[in-house]
Amino acid sequence: MPKLKKKALFNWSSGKDSALALYKIQQDNEYEIVTLLTSVSEQYQRISMHGVRVELLEKQVESMGLPLTKMMLPEMPTMEVYNEVMENTLLQFQRKRNNPFHFWRHFSRRFTSIQRR
C-alpha cells in the first residue's frame, strides 16, 4: 500500500531559493503541497519579499499547477501585524481543511506541523 503524503502549505516568495526548495520537496514524495502561500502588499499588489507584480505571481503559480493563497498585508506592517495576519491566515486554512497540515518555513528550511486548536 502506498504511503500517504503529508499535506503541506508552502510559504512561496517567488524567488529562486523558494523554487529550488519546492522542487526538492516535490521530488522527496513525503509531502503533498496543497497551496502556495504568498504575502502580498495590499496597496501595491506586489509580493512583499521581492516586489514582483501579482499578475506575474499568478502566471508563475498557474504554470506550476498549484493553488495559490494570497496573504494580504497593509503598507509597511510591523512584525506584530505580520505575525497576526500570518496566524489568522493559517487558522483559516486549518479550519477549511479540518485536519493537521505542515507549513514550510522557507528561511528555517523546515516544515512545522500545525495541529487543530
C-alpha positions in Angstrom: 0.0 0.0 0.0 1.5 3.4 -1.0 2.4 5.7 1.9 0.0 8.7 2.2 1.7 12.0 1.8 1.6 14.7 4.5 -0.5 17.7 3.5 1.6 20.9 3.4 1.2 24.6 2.8 4.4 26.1 1.2 5.4 29.7 2.0 6.2 30.9 -1.5 8.3 34.0 -2.1 8.6 33.6 -5.9 12.4 33.6 -5.8 15.0 31.1 -6.9 15.6 29.7 -3.4 11.9 29.2 -2.9 11.6 27.4 -6.3 14.6 25.1 -5.6 13.1 24.2 -2.1 9.7 23.5 -3.7 11.3 21.3 -6.4 13.3 19.3 -3.8 10.2 18.8 -1.6 8.2 17.6 -4.6 11.0 15.1 -5.5 11.0 13.7 -2.0 7.4 12.5 -2.2 6.8 12.9 1.6 4.6 16.0 1.3 1.7 17.0 -0.9 1.8 20.8 -1.4 -1.9 21.8 -1.2 -1.3 25.5 -1.7 1.4 28.1 -2.1 1.1 31.0 0.4 2.5 34.3 -0.7 2.4 37.6 1.2 1.3 40.5 -0.9 1.2 44.2 -0.3 -2.4 45.2 -0.5 -1.7 48.7 -1.6 0.9 47.9 -4.3 -0.3 44.5 -5.4 3.2 43.1 -5.3 4.9 40.2 -3.5 6.2 41.6 -0.2 9.5 39.7 -0.4 10.6 40.6 -4.0 8.2 43.2 -5.3 7.0 41.0 -8.1 3.6 42.0 -9.5 0.6 39.9 -8.6 -0.1 39.3 -12.3 3.3 37.6 -12.7 2.9 35.6 -9.5 -0.5 34.3 -10.7 1.0 33.2 -14.0 4.0 31.6 -12.3 1.8 29.6 -10.0 -0.6 28.7 -12.8 2.3 27.3 -14.8 3.1 25.0 -11.8 -0.4 23.7 -11.5 -0.7 24.5 -7.8 -3.3 26.6 -5.9 -2.3 30.0 -4.6 -3.3 31.6 -1.3 -2.5 35.3 -1.0 -1.9 36.8 2.4 -2.7 40.5 2.1 -0.6 42.8 4.1 -1.0 46.5 4.8 1.6 49.0 3.8 4.8 48.8 6.0 3.4 46.3 8.5 5.1 45.9 11.8 6.4 42.4 12.7 3.5 42.2 15.2 1.0 42.9 12.3 2.7 40.4 10.0 2.6 37.7 12.6 -1.1 38.4 13.4 -2.0 38.3 9.7 0.0 35.0 9.3 -1.6 33.4 12.3 -5.1 34.3 11.1 -4.3 33.0 7.6 -3.0 29.7 8.9 -6.1 29.4 11.2 -8.5 30.0 8.3 -6.6 27.4 6.3 -6.7 24.9 9.1 -10.5 25.4 9.7 -11.2 24.8 6.0 -9.1 21.6 6.0 -10.3 20.4 9.4 -7.1 18.3 9.9 -3.4 18.8 10.7 -1.1 20.1 8.0 2.5 21.1 7.6 3.8 24.6 6.9 7.1 25.2 5.0 9.1 28.0 6.7 11.4 29.0 3.9 14.1 30.7 5.9 14.4 28.0 8.5 14.3 25.4 5.8 11.9 23.1 7.6 8.2 22.1 8.0 6.2 22.9 11.1 3.3 20.8 12.0 0.1 22.8 12.5 -2.5 21.0 14.7 -6.1 21.8 15.1 -6.8 24.0 18.1 
